[in-house]
Amino acid sequence: MLRRQNPACTKHLLVSDSDTESDNLSDYHGPRALKRNKKENEIDEGKDIKWECSKRKRNKKEKIGDKECSQNVKAFKEDPDSVIEQAKKYQEHMKEIPIPPTHGSDVVFITWQGLARSMMEFYGQPLHYLTHVLAKQWDESRIGAEDEDKPIINIINPIKAETIIWGMEEVHRRCTSHVHLTSLWLCDPGYHAFVDDVIPPY
């Protein structure tokens, strides 16, 4: 005898499908989802505002730097040999200055730039332009660190710190190209402060 077959498990499939669908909809369109989306949008907007502000500040600094750089480049185009010759003379002169054989001046210093100045006074000789640039970068790299206000002399052994500076100085004196120096000087209006004492202005 033949039996009539009903569709198997249609009821629970329909219920589970509708339940699943409603769950999914509540996830994306319910009050919780709206709050979450609002919060995410606020965070994104906050990030965008901060990014725009920092971008504006960065652009302002870059414009000032670009203006100074373009003025130097203009002067360089009018008299290109002057800066190149000065860089060549400077590098040749710095190469001839011997590095002190012994280190350990017992100078007191707080920053890398302070150490560089103290070493110049103690040993009676100039330090290379690039050494000053690097010392400044190292001081700037400490901004925001936990020990930012702590003197370098309390972090690194003074003799070791001085040895580091002399090591850099030797590399800068012996290996720097005057062409590289020229390119840096064109974008640094303050380079005269470190150069004019070694080589008189052109």
N, C-alpha and C positions, 0 to 999 in steps of 0.2 A: 504494500500500500504506500502510495506516495504521500510525503508530508510537505506542507508548504514551508518554504524557508524564509525567515525574516532576515533583514539586513543585520549582520553581526555587529554588535557593539556600537551602533550608530549613536545611541543616546550619550554614552560617556565621552565619545569622541567630540560630539558637538559641544558638550558642556566644557570639556577641557580646552577646546579651541577658543571658545568664547571667554573662558576665564583667563587663558593665557593672553588673549588679545587685550582684554580689559586691564590686565596687569601691566602689559607693555605700554598701553596708552597712559596709564597712571604714572608710569615711570617717566615718560617724556612730556606729558601735558598736565600732570597733577600739581597741587600746590607746592609739594616738596621740590619738584623739578623746577618750578618757576623761581622759587627762592634760590635754589642752587645756581640757576642760570643768571639771576640778577647779581648774585655775589661774584660769580666768575667774571661777569661783564665789568663790575666795579673794580675788581682786581686788575683786569686787563686795561681799563681806562687809566687807573692809577699808574700802571707801568708805562703806558703810553705818554702820560703827562711828564713823568720823571725823565723818560728817555728824551722827549722833546726839549725839556729844560736843559739837560746835560748836552744835548746836541747843539742848542743855541749857544751855550757858553763855549763849547768846543769850537764852533764855527767862528765866534767872535775872536777867540784867541788866535785861531788859524788865520783870520783876516788880518789881524795886527801883524802876526809873524810874516804873512805873505807880503804885506805892504813894505815892511822893513827889508825883507829878502829882495823884493823887486827893485827897491831903491839901490841896494848894494849891487845887484846884477846890472842895473842901468849904468852905475858908476864904473863897473868892471868892463862893460861893453865900450864905454868911452875911452878907457885906458886899461886894456886887459893885461898888459905886461906888468903894471905896478903891483897888483895883488899877487900875481904869480911869482914875481921876483922877490917880493917881501917874504912869501911862504918858503921859497927856496933858500933865501938867506937865513931865515929863522931856523929851518930844519937843519941846515949845515952847521949853524952855530950850536944848536942844542946837542947835536951828535958829538961835538968836540968836548962837551963838558963831561968829565968823568964822574961816574957814580961813586959815592963815598964807600970805601972798603969795609968800614964797620958801621953798624947801626945800633941804635939804642940811645937816643938823645934824652930820655926821661922827660919828654914834654908832656904837659897836661892838655888834654883835648876832649871836647864833647862830641864833635861831629867829624866826619871825614874831611870836610873842607877846612875845619879848624886845624886838623892834624897837618894837612898840606901846607897851610900858612905857617904853622909853627916850625915845620921842617925847613921851609925856605929861610926863615929867620935864623934857625940854629946852624944850618950848614952853609948859609950865605950863598946859595945858588938858586936859580929859578927852577920851577917844575914845568914840565911840558904842558902846553895848552890842553892837550887831550887828557892829561892826568887830572887837571882841574875839572874838566867836563865830566869825567867819570866819577870823581869824588862828589860832585853836585848830584849826579844821578843816583848814587848810592844813598845820599842823605834823603833825597826825595822818595826813594823806594821804601823808606822806613815809615812814611806817613800812613797811619792807620794800623800799624803793628802794635801789639800789646806793650812792647818795651820801647815805644816811640820816643818817650821823654828820658829814657835811660842813656847816660853818656856812653859813647862807643868804648871808652877806656875801661868801663865796667863790664863790657860784654866780651871784648877781644883783648888779649894781652897786648900792651902797648908796643913791645918790641916786635911782636908778630904783625901788628897793624902797620907799623912803619916799614917792615920788610915787604909787606904786600904792596905798599905805595912805591917803594924803590923798584920792585919787580916790574910793576906797570910802567914806571918811568923809563926803565931800561928799554923795554919793548918800544915805547913811543919815541924815544930818542933815536934808536937804531933802525927802526923798521918803517916809520911813517913816510908816506909819499907827500911831497909838497903839493901835488895835484889834489890829493884828498883834503889836505888842509885848506887849500884855496876854496874848494867847494863848500866846506863847513863855514869858513869865514864869511862867505857871501851871504849866508843866512843867519849870521850871528853878529849883530851890531856891537856887542860888548866884547868882542875878541881882543880889541886893543888893550884892554886892562891887563891882559896876560902876556901880550906880545911886545908892546912898545918899550918895556923896560929891557927887553932882550935885543930887539932890533928897532932902531928909531923909525918913526912913521915915514912912509914914502912921500 
